[in-house]
């Protein structure tokens, strides 16, 4: 059997956690897969609707972690 989960809901849960525990800007790493894109969409929407004081300041491709960290350092 396969065990699957709702990627959009997972993104919403992440947005809730950050929205309740962090004020200011956050950046997001997005992987290349469809599941990653669904999770990112849920995160974006929920953060904007439910936690407007926490804003998304950037999105980066999550495939190359070293390059993503360097780019995140440039954003912050």
C-alpha positions in Angstrom: 0.0 0.0 0.0 1.0 3.6 -0.4 0.6 6.2 2.3 0.0 9.7 0.9 -0.7 13.0 2.5 -2.2 16.3 1.5 0.6 18.4 0.3 -1.5 21.6 0.3 -2.4 21.0 3.9 1.2 20.4 4.8 2.1 23.8 3.4 -0.7 25.4 5.4 0.6 23.8 8.6 4.0 25.2 7.9 2.5 28.7 7.3 0.6 28.5 10.5 3.7 27.6 12.5 5.8 30.4 11.0 2.9 32.9 11.2 2.4 32.2 14.9 6.1 32.1 15.8 7.8 34.6 13.4 7.1 38.2 12.4 8.7 39.7 9.4 10.0 38.1 6.2 10.5 34.4 5.4 12.0 32.8 2.3 11.0 29.4 0.9 12.8 26.7 -0.9 10.7 25.0 -3.6 11.7 21.6 -5.1 11.0 20.7 -8.7 8.3 18.1 -8.1 4.6 18.4 -8.3 4.2 17.6 -4.6 6.6 20.5 -3.8 4.7 22.9 -5.9 1.4 21.9 -4.2 3.0 22.4 -0.8 4.4 25.7 -1.8 1.0 26.9 -3.1 -0.7 25.9 0.1 2.0 27.8 2.1 1.7 30.9 0.0 -2.0 31.1 0.1 -2.4 30.4 3.8 0.4 32.8 4.8 -1.1 35.6 2.8 -4.7 35.0 4.1 -4.1 34.0 7.7 -0.8 35.6 8.7 -0.3 38.9 6.7 2.3 40.2 9.2 4.6 37.4 8.1 5.5 38.0 4.5 7.1 35.8 1.9 10.2 37.7 0.7 11.6 35.2 -1.7 11.4 31.8 -3.3 14.3 29.8 -4.5 14.7 26.4 -6.2 15.4 23.8 -3.6 17.4 21.3 -5.8 20.9 22.7 -5.0 21.1 23.3 -1.3 24.5 25.0 -1.4 23.4 27.5 -4.0 20.1 28.0 -2.3 21.8 28.9 1.0 24.0 31.4 -0.7 21.0 33.0 -2.4 19.1 33.1 0.9 22.0 34.8 2.6 21.7 37.5 -0.1 18.0 37.9 0.6 18.4 38.3 4.3 
